[in-house]
Amino acid sequence: MSFDIKKIREDFPILKRKVNGAPLVYLDNAATSQKPQQVIDCIVDYYSNYNANIHRGVHTLSQEATDAYEKARKTLQQHFNAAQVHEVLFTSGTTEGINLVASGFSEILKPEDEIIVSALEHHSNIVPWQMLCEKTGAKLKVIPMCEDGSLQMDVYDTLLNDKTKLVFVNHISNALGIINPIETIIEKAHQVGAAVLIDGAQACSHIKADVQALDVDFYVTSAHKMCGPTGVGMLYMKEDWGKKLPPYQGGGEMIATVTFEKTTYAEMPHKFEAGTPNICGGIAFGAAVDYLNEIGFDAIKKQEAALLDYATAQLLQIEGLKIYGTASEKTSVISFNVGEIHPYDIGTILDKLGIAVRTGHHCAQPIMDFYCIPGTVRASFAFYNSIEEVDALVHAVKKATMMLS
Ligand SMILES: Cc1ncc(COP(=O)(O)O)c(C=O)c1O
């Protein structure tokens, strides 16, 4: 399908609104994406026509809801190329997926074990592992970063050894947009017998991840970054781990039998999905993935690369503007500061001009500490952004800089 930006923008009703009297320019896509009408319609259809609890009803509505929910799981299986549909677990998002795996490893890790994280992580791929280390006595090691935002892969080699049990790295950094060499990271971790979790929260709206080709053990993401709703996500878990890891939470749905003497657990995915899930969210997640595939990931990549190249060139013409994260493998995120101006002040003026960007540490304080800055202004572009919106951003940053200098 040819890429018709005007037509694509019409799919997103929110892009028609004004903010502070100006047309909305939404450049906070790394925080959450906007939702196309197709996904909104799917949510309305569910609550209007077949809202019911799933898996345990004989009545028609329950069967319809169950079928739609399980069809969405199948959509995710196909999209991420999981070998088995039961390797796809619904979660409330990336954060829960990571906590689920960390909770499972609390039963596995011993005090002499080591786990490896990268310096580029979101707090949700740091804190659960620190909590795990506190519980088990295992040691947390960090792959350091370079000035351009890439990882020091030679140091990674020296951190790996036969004590390494788990490596967890994001596919794409949320603060800088850098794409990590996850294929190499996974291969090297497997050579020492360590499992790998990839945090795909920032990747899945830009890249179609193939979990079998990656040979990854765990891959997590959130629907809301992919044109889907908040409160739902996916944890891909290789079948072997589904057998080894204990359940995350106890409750309905995750059991085979319950007596007061003993409970036996269901097989995956239900073993890890206690309680009534976000049914509508799961179904709408499937609709969002269908929508993205209809646009096509090649087209998405091309449009976002054009936006990134153009915005980078234009922003760099502003005196004193510095971009953080300049490695060549990067996606459509630009993190920057202008001179000594506080990012929050720039963000506030941009908002007055209708432009939504994020300011602050982006839940990645170690990256900000590395650069010795309190935070950045982050403009993150999606395929539905236009070149005219980049112009509006550049114009507004110039204006804010003049006002604040
Ligand atoms: C790289 C990365 N990991 C994890 C998360 C957490 O995602 P969620 O809040 O949807 O659980 C985010 C959210 O911004 C992220 O960017």
The ligand as an SDF file (V2000), in Angstrom:
LIG
                    3D

 16 16  0  0  0  0  0  0  0  0999 V2000
   11.9430    1.0710   27.3220 C   0  0  0  0  0  0  0  0  0  0  0  0
   10.7430    1.0420   28.2330 C   0  0  0  0  0  0  0  0  0  0  0  0
   10.5890    0.0180   29.0860 N   0  0  0  0  0  0  0  0  0  0  0  0
    9.5360   -0.0780   29.8860 C   0  0  0  0  0  0  0  0  0  0  0  0
    8.5520    0.8770   29.9000 C   0  0  0  0  0  0  0  0  0  0  0  0
    7.3820    0.7280   30.8110 C   0  0  0  0  0  0  0  0  0  0  0  0
    6.2230    0.5050   30.0700 O   0  0  0  0  0  0  0  0  0  0  0  0
    4.7910    0.4630   30.7490 P   0  0  0  0  0  0  0  0  0  0  0  0
    4.7190    1.6970   31.6040 O   0  0  0  0  0  0  0  0  0  0  0  0
    3.8350    0.4630   29.6100 O   0  0  0  0  0  0  0  0  0  0  0  0
    4.7440   -0.7690   31.5700 O   0  0  0  0  0  0  0  0  0  0  0  0
    8.6590    1.9740   29.0540 C   0  0  0  0  0  0  0  0  0  0  0  0
    7.6630    3.0480   29.0750 C   0  0  0  0  0  0  0  0  0  0  0  0
    7.8940    4.1430   28.6470 O   0  0  0  0  0  0  0  0  0  0  0  0
    9.7820    2.0510   28.1840 C   0  0  0  0  0  0  0  0  0  0  0  0
    9.9340    3.0680   27.3560 O   0  0  0  0  0  0  0  0  0  0  0  0
  1  2  1  0
  2  3  1  0
  2 15  2  0
  3  4  2  0
  4  5  1  0
  5  6  1  0
  5 12  2  0
  6  7  1  0
  7  8  1  0
  8  9  2  0
  8 10  1  0
  8 11  1  0
 12 13  1  0
 12 15  1  0
 13 14  2  0
 15 16  1  0
M  END
$$$$
